[in-house]
Amino acid sequence: MSVQVRHTEHVPEWKIAEVEDLVERIQNSPVVALVGLTDIPAKQLQDLRTQLRDGATIKMVRNNIARRAIEKCSGEILPLADEIDRQTAFIFTDVNPFRLYKMLEEKKQPMPIKAGGKAPTDIVIEKGETSFSPGPMVGKLQTAGIPAAIKSGKVVINETKVIVEEGETVSAQLAEVLSLMEIFPRKVGLELLAVYEGGLVYKSEDLAIDVDAILAQMSTASAQALGLAVEIGYATPTTIAPILQRAASKARNLVLECAIPVPGMMEALLAKAAADASVLTNLVEGGPAEAPAAGAPAETGEEKAEEAEKEENEEAGLGGLSALFG
């Protein structure tokens, strides 16, 4: 009779303690984030720890311990474990996920790109003079695909050019030239992978929002909503003042248009009547169809005589109508 023997792997006490510590931190933290640590220099990581100390705690652990801790927590946070595919760390904080993402992005530092690396964005070389002296540097630039030449004793880039498009591999020659030109396409820092808050897991693409653009859209929407509310007469504490102003303006226009004798509007009505009478008189007498502007130059005697002669010639055609307006 054969006996099957099972060998149980012994789990060190320090691993169990570390998992339990992580579980407690996860359960007691309002916001739990996973961040990638790839390519971050030790000095920069230490600086980030210091800068985030007041609002967040960074905890670096092995990936298997991180997964085990997440799996021992509630089911809502389990999707966080799917993002553990590289060297990672936890951030425990009470800062909301969107603000945390923005904080980490702002703290990233520009770094040179290495040979064989992928361009994070289009890499553009601008047209113009460089700080290099004529010599071997011109050949290096041209070998790297940069249109360089010597003009007036200076190394000049002849045209603005995209030398590497986003996602393309950077050659060794180009990586060297970019470093010499102090063009640093990469931004290195804590890479936010995912964040858990209030039963929801946010991925980094969910948090990458343009705050200024959204605020501009909200401002436009607010102005349009106010205009609509005023147009339809929807009274609220915000719209009541412009609604009353609009109503008062329309009422004044109606009084003037219909010549309604309303106290407080008589002066405006009389002024409009005088202006209308002046225009009508000018039309009948053959003058301009507008009331004369204040300060207009007076007619000379010769001009008056010519005007009188013209009026006499036209009087027969008017059939004496001008006499009615004496």
Long-range contacts (C-beta under 8 A, 24 or more apart in sequence): 15-65, 18-61, 18-65, 19-65, 19-68, 19-69, 19-72, 22-59, 22-61, 22-65, 22-66, 22-69, 22-90, 23-69, 23-72, 23-73, 25-57, 25-59, 25-90, 25-92, 26-69, 26-70, 26-73, 26-77, 26-90, 26-92, 27-73, 29-92, 29-93, 29-94, 30-93, 30-94, 30-197, 30-198, 31-91, 31-92, 31-93, 31-94, 31-95, 31-96, 31-97, 31-100, 31-195, 31-196, 31-197, 32-77, 32-80, 32-90, 32-91, 32-92, 32-195, 32-196, 32-197, 33-90, 33-91, 33-93, 33-97, 33-100, 33-192, 33-193, 33-194, 33-195, 33-196, 34-66, 34-80, 34-83, 34-84, 34-88, 34-89, 34-90, 34-91, 34-192, 34-193, 34-194, 34-195, 35-88, 35-89, 35-90, 35-91, 35-104, 35-190, 35-191, 35-192, 35-193, 36-86, 36-87, 36-88, 36-190, 36-191, 36-193, 37-86, 37-87, 37-88, 37-89, 37-190, 37-191, 38-86, 38-87, 38-191, 39-111, 39-188, 40-188, 40-189, 40-190, 41-188, 44-109, 44-188, 44-189, 48-107, 48-189, 48-190, 51-107, 52-91, 52-93, 52-103, 55-93, 55-94, 55-95, 55-103, 56-91, 56-92, 56-93, 56-95, 56-100, 57-91, 57-92, 57-93, 58-89, 58-90, 58-91, 58-190, 59-89, 59-90, 59-91, 59-92, 60-89, 60-90, 61-89, 61-90, 63-87, 63-88, 66-90, 76-196, 76-199, 76-200, 76-201, 77-196, 77-201, 79-194, 79-201, 80-194, 80-196, 80-201, 83-193, 83-194, 83-203, 88-193, 89-190, 91-190, 96-197, 97-195, 97-197, 97-202, 97-207, 98-207, 98-209, 100-192, 100-195, 100-207, 101-192, 101-195, 101-204, 101-207, 101-208, 102-211, 104-189, 104-190, 104-191, 104-192, 105-187, 105-189, 107-189, 107-190, 108-187, 108-188, 108-189, 108-190, 109-187, 109-188, 109-189, 110-184, 110-185, 110-186, 110-187, 110-188, 111-184, 111-186, 111-187, 111-188, 112-175, 112-178, 112-179, 112-184, 112-186, 113-170, 113-175, 113-178, 113-184, 113-185, 113-186, 114-170, 114-175, 115-170, 115-171, 115-172, 115-175, 115-176, 116-169, 116-170, 116-172, 117-169, 117-170, 117-175, 117-186, 118-167, 118-168, 118-169, 118-170, 119-164, 119-165, 119-166, 119-167, 119-168, 119-169, 119-170, 119-185, 120-166, 120-185, 120-186, 120-187, 121-166, 121-185, 122-162, 122-164, 122-165, 122-166, 123-162, 123-163, 123-164, 123-170, 123-178, 123-183, 123-185, 124-160, 124-161, 124-162, 124-163, 125-157, 125-160, 125-161, 125-163, 125-181, 125-183, 126-157, 126-160, 127-157, 127-158, 127-159, 127-160, 128-156, 128-157, 129-154, 129-155, 129-156, 129-157, 130-154, 130-155, 130-156, 130-157, 130-181, 132-180, 137-180, 140-173, 140-176, 140-177, 140-180, 141-177, 143-173, 144-171, 144-173, 144-174, 144-176, 144-177, 145-174, 146-177, 280-325, 281-325, 284-318, 284-321, 284-322, 284-325, 285-311, 285-322, 286-310, 286-311, 286-314
